[in-house]
Amino acid sequence: MPEPKKTPPSTGAQQKACHNCRRRRLRCDKSVPSCHKCSVNGEECLGYGTFFRWANAPAVRGHLALPKQKKEPLKTRTTPSSASPVPSPSISTVSLSDSPLVSSSVSPLLSPVVSPESPVSYTPEPEYQLKPLSRAELIAINREVQAMEDKETVTYTLVHTSLLDPFHSALDRKSQHYIHHFSNAVCRDLVSIDQQSRNPFRAMIPLAGRFDYLQSIIVATGAMHLATLQNYHNRRPGGPELVDALVAKGKAVSALKRAVAGAGTGVTPTSQAMILAAIVFFVNLDLIDNGKGSWQAHIEAASTLMTSIQKQVASGGEGRSMRIDDSLMRLVDAIAADCLTYRIFGTTISGLDTSWAESMEGSVLRRAEAHSYHCCPPVMLEIILATSRLFHNHLSAPEEKVKRALELLGRAKKFDVVDWVYAIQGLSLEQDDLSVRVSLARAHRAAACLYILLCVPDALAPLGLVSLEPLVMELRGYIAEVPLDHVLLKGIVWPVFMAGAQTTETSQRVWYVERLESVWAKNPWICPWGYIRTAIEMMKEIWEARDAMEMAGLEDLGGWNWLAAMKSRREQCLIV
């Protein structure tokens, strides 16, 4: 069927600097939705739109705007009937140099919205005698106003609106800063397209005040993400952000142990869902760090808890208190889908046990399709998991394995990725790019086929293939269709790793490294997750091992199966 043509939205830079950089006279990289300087400094980028202010504002950039005095003599006494009406303020657009550093999305008290059709009216107050101020009084008032503005600027640029909740009022300023970074940067990385209020992971922030372990893991994740970002920019490698992340992680572990120990009494699906969220974010913490660590144990624990929650949701619970609120189901689905996706991709490299696959609930993957940043069809994830099970099945005869592998290949090739992409519910038609989603889905399909043939090499002969080179080149073509400056590039890591590890030519190896480095740093949509750097290092190790075998004349005509070697080593790495 002919593929629908879709015009991709603009994901490049803006034509002018953001408001923060313009006000501070800094060079802005003009990235969207927020510039890198603001993200690195932990500030909320005020964007590139038009600012609005009150025309008769009391203070702009620290200068006191006094009412103009008429040259006529002052009246010492007036009656209310003779008082002239006070003019209504008007709205006017101003440039950054005339605007206070206040965003309309931060506080409605600081930037009121006025409709032109309904001008603001005031009740006239009795007039009073206006006395001219001396120069000393003007300077004193001006300083006081400037101090108030500076205090408000710090508060509202570092603290997200959700942190104004009373539950977060006891947090220290650094913790508020890390939660703000979590909301602005980490939550954006965890979804394909950030739809602001529809981002399910931001729903965790208001709930963090009720669950101390959730609050601690959010602080730790925001601090680790910021530490990785600072490390890349060579500002403070191993700086205070890393220390704060480790301290908050320790607090989260202790709080989570207390919560699990006391879960026998008064447990509800909501509290179970928050424990699930905290456990899965321990995995995200490892991915931000380097993709190694104790992520396997976290995934196992989260999967067990997820099964319990799914059973309670399916049964409808016993009474109102045993049901999860509908407003939280999108968060639960997104977290459960991430957990399941991590577990499936974990079986491809590390050789994890796959005995749990029979009880897998695949419907959660379909419910979270619109939010998953991998943009991998659930059918492909199911095929990848079935292939991992086939690899570890040592009881089946070789002929049975080949037959099953061919069935999985046929299922993958018959899958229509275009129909799947255009049927996803909940996508933003204004922000999304369906054509790039199609390319990503095709890349995952080709990578899944490559994974099947690496797990069952004997399936090459029935297909009439001598090597995997044609499939690798097909996969490379789909990868190349995703622009380097596109927000969805972060979903290409696993296909790039699979194709890159199989590549033998030096020029193509360089190309795959550049792709992963673009996700890591060159892309304006910053994604400084450490597991991407680990994927690059693992590819280079595979290339060095293959080259050493070729020089020693140890590689046979069939080629060296790097995947089998990695699985036998049981590498503790997670590449997603």
KOLKOL-929176 format. One line per 5 residues: number of its first residue (from 1); for each residue z, y, x of C-alpha. Coordinates in nm, 2 decimals. Layout:
<babas>
NUM	Z:Y:X  ...
</babas>
This chain:
<babas>
1	0.00:0.00:0.00  -0.07:0.35:0.13  0.24:0.52:0.26  0.35:0.84:0.09  0.31:1.15:0.31
6	0.62:1.35:0.34  0.65:1.68:0.53  0.96:1.65:0.75  1.21:1.93:0.73  1.26:2.17:1.01
11	1.53:2.03:1.24  1.46:2.26:1.54  1.63:2.58:1.65  1.66:2.90:1.47  1.47:3.22:1.56
16	1.79:3.42:1.63  2.14:3.35:1.77  2.43:3.25:1.55  2.67:3.52:1.44  2.95:3.41:1.68
21	2.72:3.43:1.99  2.56:3.76:1.87  2.90:3.93:1.83  3.02:3.81:2.17  2.68:3.89:2.34
26	2.64:3.52:2.45  2.32:3.33:2.49  2.30:3.09:2.19  2.10:2.76:2.20  2.01:2.82:1.83
31	2.08:2.46:1.72  2.13:2.37:1.36  2.35:2.33:1.17  2.58:2.48:1.43  2.52:2.59:1.79
36	2.66:2.40:2.09  2.88:2.68:2.22  3.07:2.69:1.90  3.11:2.31:1.89  3.23:2.30:2.25
41	3.48:2.59:2.20  3.61:2.43:1.88  3.50:2.71:1.66  3.33:2.70:1.33  2.98:2.83:1.37
46	2.91:3.10:1.12  2.55:3.01:1.11  2.23:3.22:1.09  2.24:3.36:0.74  2.30:3.71:0.61
51	2.65:3.85:0.61  2.79:4.06:0.32  3.07:4.31:0.33  3.23:4.57:0.12  3.06:4.90:0.18
56	3.39:5.09:0.17  3.58:4.83:0.37  3.91:4.95:0.52  3.82:4.83:0.87  3.51:4.71:1.05
61	3.54:4.61:1.41  3.88:4.77:1.44  3.77:5.12:1.32  3.96:5.26:1.03  3.74:5.38:0.75
66	3.92:5.67:0.59  3.81:5.83:0.27  3.60:6.15:0.33  3.79:6.46:0.26  3.64:6.73:0.05
71	3.64:7.08:0.20  3.78:7.23:-0.13  4.15:7.31:-0.14  4.38:7.02:-0.22  4.54:7.03:-0.56
76	4.91:6.98:-0.55  4.93:6.86:-0.91  4.68:6.70:-1.14  4.70:6.53:-1.47  4.57:6.18:-1.54
81	4.31:6.32:-1.78  4.16:6.54:-1.51  4.14:6.27:-1.25  3.79:6.18:-1.14  3.70:5.81:-1.16
86	3.72:5.61:-0.84  3.37:5.49:-0.74  3.31:5.12:-0.74  3.23:4.96:-0.40  2.89:4.82:-0.35
91	2.75:4.53:-0.15  2.52:4.59:0.14  2.37:4.36:0.40  2.47:4.43:0.76  2.39:4.31:1.10
96	2.64:4.11:1.31  2.74:4.42:1.51  2.88:4.57:1.19  3.04:4.27:1.03  3.38:4.12:1.08
101	3.41:3.77:1.22  3.48:3.61:0.88  3.28:3.34:0.71  3.24:3.32:0.34  3.30:2.95:0.36
106	3.64:2.99:0.51  3.85:3.19:0.27  3.76:3.36:-0.06  4.03:3.61:0.01  3.85:3.75:0.31
111	3.49:3.76:0.18  3.48:3.82:-0.20  3.16:3.74:-0.38  3.03:4.01:-0.61  2.75:3.97:-0.85
116	2.50:4.27:-0.87  2.49:4.23:-1.25  2.86:4.28:-1.29  2.99:4.55:-1.06  3.36:4.56:-0.97
121	3.57:4.81:-1.17  3.91:4.94:-1.10  4.18:5.10:-1.31  4.22:5.46:-1.20  4.56:5.53:-1.06
126	4.74:5.87:-1.07  4.62:6.09:-0.78  4.85:6.18:-0.50  4.85:6.45:-0.25  4.63:6.36:0.05
131	4.77:6.47:0.38  4.55:6.47:0.69  4.67:6.22:0.96  4.74:6.32:1.31  4.55:6.16:1.60
136	4.86:5.96:1.70  4.90:5.82:1.35  4.53:5.73:1.34  4.56:5.54:1.67  4.87:5.36:1.55
141	4.71:5.25:1.23  4.39:5.15:1.40  4.59:4.92:1.64  4.78:4.76:1.36  4.46:4.69:1.17
146	4.30:4.54:1.48  4.60:4.32:1.54  4.58:4.19:1.18  4.21:4.12:1.22  4.25:3.93:1.54
151	4.52:3.72:1.39  4.31:3.64:1.09  4.01:3.56:1.31  4.20:3.30:1.51  4.35:3.14:1.20
156	4.03:3.11:1.00  3.79:3.01:1.29  4.01:2.74:1.42  4.16:2.60:1.10  3.94:2.43:0.84
161	4.01:2.52:0.48  4.15:2.17:0.41  4.42:2.24:0.67  4.56:2.51:0.45  4.70:2.23:0.24
166	5.08:2.22:0.25  5.08:1.87:0.40  4.92:2.01:0.72  5.13:2.32:0.75  5.38:2.13:0.98
171	5.10:2.05:1.23  5.09:2.23:1.56  4.79:2.45:1.64  4.63:2.20:1.87  4.64:1.92:1.61
176	4.49:2.16:1.36  4.22:2.24:1.61  4.13:1.87:1.66  4.13:1.80:1.29  3.89:2.10:1.25
181	3.66:1.95:1.52  3.68:1.62:1.34  3.56:1.78:1.02  3.28:1.98:1.18  3.15:1.75:1.45
186	3.28:1.39:1.41  3.21:1.37:1.03  2.86:1.50:1.09  2.80:1.22:1.35  2.92:0.95:1.11
191	2.65:1.00:0.85  2.27:1.02:0.86  2.24:1.36:0.71  2.55:1.58:0.66  2.56:1.69:0.30
196	2.88:1.89:0.35  3.09:1.83:0.03  2.92:1.49:-0.02  3.02:1.36:0.32  3.26:1.08:0.24
201	3.45:1.09:0.57  3.58:1.45:0.50  3.77:1.31:0.21  4.01:1.16:0.46  4.14:1.50:0.57
206	4.33:1.59:0.25  4.48:1.24:0.24  4.60:1.25:0.60  4.91:1.44:0.49  5.03:1.15:0.29
211	4.97:0.88:0.55  5.10:0.97:0.90  4.89:0.70:1.07  4.57:0.84:0.92  4.66:1.19:1.04
216	4.73:1.07:1.39  4.41:0.87:1.42  4.21:1.17:1.29  4.37:1.39:1.55  4.30:1.13:1.82
221	3.94:1.09:1.72  3.88:1.47:1.72  4.04:1.51:2.05  3.85:1.22:2.21  3.52:1.35:2.08
226	3.60:1.69:2.22  3.71:1.54:2.55  3.38:1.35:2.58  3.19:1.67:2.50  3.38:1.87:2.76
231	3.32:1.59:3.01  2.95:1.59:2.96  2.94:1.97:3.01  3.15:1.92:3.33  3.40:2.17:3.20
236	3.73:1.97:3.21  3.66:1.60:3.28  3.98:1.41:3.20  4.13:1.73:3.08  4.41:1.80:2.82
241	4.19:1.68:2.53  4.18:1.33:2.67  4.56:1.33:2.72  4.61:1.46:2.36  4.38:1.19:2.23
246	4.57:0.91:2.41  4.90:1.05:2.29  4.78:1.07:1.93  4.64:0.72:1.95  4.98:0.59:2.06
251	5.14:0.76:1.76  4.87:0.62:1.53  4.94:0.26:1.66  5.32:0.30:1.60  5.28:0.45:1.26
256	5.02:0.19:1.16  5.26:-0.09:1.27  5.53:0.05:1.05  5.29:0.08:0.75  5.17:-0.28:0.79
261	5.53:-0.41:0.83  5.63:-0.23:0.51  5.32:-0.32:0.32  5.49:-0.61:0.14  5.66:-0.38:-0.11
266	5.49:-0.11:-0.31  5.14:-0.18:-0.17  4.85:-0.04:-0.36  4.47:-0.06:-0.31  4.48:0.31:-0.21
271	4.73:0.25:0.07  4.53:-0.05:0.18  4.21:0.16:0.18  4.38:0.42:0.41  4.50:0.14:0.64
276	4.14:0.01:0.65  4.02:0.36:0.73  4.27:0.40:1.02  4.17:0.06:1.17  3.80:0.13:1.15
281	3.86:0.46:1.32  4.02:0.28:1.61  3.68:0.12:1.65  3.51:0.46:1.63  3.76:0.58:1.90
286	3.65:0.31:2.13  3.28:0.39:2.06  3.34:0.76:2.14  3.52:0.66:2.46  3.28:0.39:2.61
291	3.21:0.11:2.35  3.46:-0.12:2.52  3.83:-0.20:2.47  4.00:-0.36:2.18  3.74:-0.30:1.91
296	3.70:-0.67:1.84  4.06:-0.71:1.73  4.03:-0.40:1.52  3.72:-0.53:1.35  3.88:-0.86:1.27
301	4.19:-0.70:1.12  3.97:-0.45:0.92  3.75:-0.73:0.79  4.06:-0.93:0.66  4.19:-0.62:0.49
306	3.85:-0.54:0.35  3.83:-0.88:0.18  4.17:-0.83:0.01  4.06:-0.49:-0.12  3.73:-0.63:-0.25
311	3.91:-0.90:-0.44  4.14:-0.65:-0.61  3.86:-0.42:-0.70  3.65:-0.71:-0.84  3.94:-0.83:-1.05
316	4.01:-0.48:-1.18  4.37:-0.48:-1.05  4.69:-0.53:-1.25  4.74:-0.20:-1.42  4.65:0.15:-1.33
321	4.84:0.16:-1.00  4.65:-0.14:-0.86  4.30:0.03:-0.90  4.14:0.25:-0.65  4.05:0.60:-0.78
326	3.68:0.64:-0.84  3.68:0.95:-0.62  3.79:0.74:-0.32  3.54:0.45:-0.37  3.26:0.64:-0.18
331	3.49:0.67:0.12  3.60:0.31:0.09  3.23:0.19:0.07  3.13:0.41:0.37  3.42:0.28:0.58
336	3.37:-0.08:0.48  3.00:-0.06:0.54  3.06:0.08:0.89  3.30:-0.20:0.96  3.06:-0.47:0.85
341	2.77:-0.30:1.04  2.98:-0.29:1.36  3.07:-0.65:1.32  2.71:-0.76:1.27  2.58:-0.57:1.57
346	2.88:-0.70:1.77  2.74:-1.05:1.73  2.42:-0.96:1.91  2.55:-0.89:2.25  2.91:-1.00:2.28
351	2.87:-1.35:2.12  3.14:-1.30:1.86  3.23:-1.58:1.63  3.01:-1.59:1.31  3.20:-1.83:1.10
356	3.30:-1.55:0.86  2.94:-1.48:0.77  2.95:-1.72:0.46  3.20:-1.50:0.29  3.03:-1.17:0.37
361	2.99:-0.92:0.08  2.66:-0.76:0.14  2.67:-0.53:-0.17  2.89:-0.28:0.02  2.60:-0.22:0.26
366	2.37:-0.13:-0.02  2.62:0.11:-0.18  2.65:0.30:0.15  2.28:0.32:0.23  2.25:0.69:0.19
371	2.54:0.76:0.44  2.48:0.51:0.71  2.36:0.68:1.03  2.19:0.37:1.16  1.93:0.39:0.88
376	1.90:0.01:0.91  1.81:-0.18:0.59  2.08:-0.41:0.47  1.83:-0.70:0.46  1.77:-0.65:0.84
381	2.15:-0.67:0.90  2.16:-0.99:0.70  1.87:-1.14:0.91  2.04:-1.03:1.23  2.37:-1.20:1.12
386	2.18:-1.52:1.02  2.01:-1.53:1.36  2.34:-1.50:1.54  2.47:-1.79:1.34  2.16:-1.99:1.43
391	2.21:-1.92:1.80  2.57:-2.04:1.79  2.48:-2.35:1.59  2.47:-2.62:1.86  2.47:-2.91:1.61
396	2.12:-2.84:1.47  1.82:-3.01:1.62  1.57:-2.78:1.81  1.31:-2.84:1.54  1.55:-2.73:1.27
401	1.63:-2.41:1.47  1.26:-2.33:1.51  1.20:-2.38:1.14  1.49:-2.16:1.04  1.38:-1.89:1.29
406	1.03:-1.89:1.15  1.17:-1.84:0.80  1.38:-1.54:0.91  1.07:-1.39:1.08  0.87:-1.43:0.76
411	1.14:-1.27:0.56  1.16:-0.97:0.80  0.78:-0.92:0.80  0.75:-0.93:0.42  1.02:-0.67:0.37
416	0.86:-0.34:0.26  1.05:-0.06:0.44  0.86:0.22:0.26  0.97:0.09:-0.08  1.33:0.05:0.04
421	1.35:0.41:0.19  1.21:0.58:-0.12  1.45:0.38:-0.34  1.77:0.48:-0.16  2.01:0.66:-0.41
426	2.20:0.97:-0.31  1.96:1.12:-0.05  1.92:1.50:-0.03  1.55:1.57:-0.09  1.59:1.91:0.06
431	1.76:1.81:0.38  1.64:1.45:0.44  1.33:1.33:0.62  1.20:1.01:0.45  0.91:0.96:0.70
436	1.15:0.94:0.99  1.37:0.70:0.79  1.07:0.48:0.75  1.01:0.48:1.13  1.37:0.39:1.19
441	1.36:0.11:0.94  1.05:-0.03:1.10  1.21:0.00:1.44  1.51:-0.21:1.32  1.28:-0.46:1.16
446	1.08:-0.51:1.49  1.41:-0.52:1.69  1.54:-0.79:1.45  1.22:-0.99:1.51  1.26:-0.95:1.89
451	1.62:-1.07:1.85  1.51:-1.38:1.66  1.26:-1.48:1.93  1.51:-1.42:2.21  1.77:-1.64:2.03
456	1.51:-1.91:1.96  1.24:-1.89:2.23  1.08:-2.21:2.11  0.95:-2.02:1.80  0.70:-1.84:2.02
461	0.46:-2.13:2.04  0.41:-2.18:1.66  0.33:-1.81:1.64  0.06:-1.84:1.91  0.25:-1.60:2.14
466	0.27:-1.64:2.51  0.52:-1.36:2.57  0.72:-1.10:2.38  0.52:-0.81:2.52  0.31:-0.74:2.20
471	0.63:-0.72:1.99  0.80:-0.49:2.25  0.50:-0.26:2.24  0.51:-0.25:1.86  0.88:-0.17:1.87
476	0.81:0.11:2.13  0.56:0.27:1.90  0.81:0.29:1.61  1.07:0.44:1.84  0.83:0.70:1.96
481	0.77:0.82:1.60  1.13:0.96:1.59  1.13:1.31:1.74  1.38:1.37:2.02  1.52:1.68:1.85
486	1.57:1.50:1.51  1.92:1.45:1.36  1.83:1.08:1.27  1.77:1.00:1.64  2.13:0.88:1.66
491	2.03:0.57:1.46  1.78:0.44:1.72  2.03:0.32:1.99  2.02:-0.06:1.92  1.64:-0.09:1.89
496	1.60:0.12:2.21  1.85:-0.11:2.39  1.67:-0.43:2.27  1.33:-0.31:2.37  1.44:-0.15:2.70
501	1.63:-0.46:2.82  1.31:-0.66:2.77  1.09:-0.42:2.95  0.97:-0.50:3.31  0.75:-0.19:3.39
506	0.93:0.09:3.58  0.76:0.38:3.39  0.86:0.23:3.05  1.22:0.18:3.17  1.24:0.55:3.25
511	1.11:0.63:2.91  1.38:0.42:2.73  1.65:0.58:2.94  1.53:0.92:2.85  1.54:0.82:2.48
516	1.90:0.72:2.50  1.99:1.02:2.71  1.83:1.24:2.44  2.07:1.09:2.18  2.36:1.15:2.42
521	2.29:1.51:2.53  1.95:1.66:2.49  1.94:1.64:2.11  2.06:1.97:1.95  2.26:1.75:1.71
526	2.53:1.67:1.96  2.63:1.30:1.96  2.84:1.25:2.28  2.95:0.90:2.20  3.04:0.70:2.52
531	2.89:0.37:2.40  2.54:0.52:2.45  2.62:0.58:2.82  2.74:0.22:2.83  2.41:0.10:2.68
536	2.22:0.28:2.96  2.44:0.12:3.22  2.39:-0.23:3.07  2.01:-0.19:3.06  2.01:-0.10:3.43
541	2.22:-0.40:3.51  1.98:-0.63:3.33  1.68:-0.47:3.51  1.85:-0.52:3.85  1.93:-0.88:3.77
546	1.57:-0.95:3.66  1.42:-0.78:3.97  1.65:-0.97:4.20  1.55:-1.30:4.04  1.18:-1.21:4.07
551	1.22:-1.12:4.44  1.40:-1.45:4.50  1.13:-1.64:4.31  1.38:-1.78:4.07  1.23:-1.66:3.75
556	1.01:-1.92:3.58  0.69:-1.86:3.39  0.87:-1.83:3.06  1.07:-1.54:3.17  1.44:-1.48:3.21
561	1.63:-1.47:2.88  1.86:-1.18:2.94  2.02:-1.21:2.59  2.14:-1.56:2.65  2.29:-1.45:2.98
566	2.47:-1.16:2.81  2.61:-1.38:2.53  2.73:-1.64:2.78  2.92:-1.37:2.97  3.08:-1.26:2.63
571	3.04:-0.89:2.72  3.31:-0.68:2.55  3.06:-0.41:2.46  2.96:-0.28:2.12  2.62:-0.12:2.09
576	2.53:-0.01:1.74
</babas>
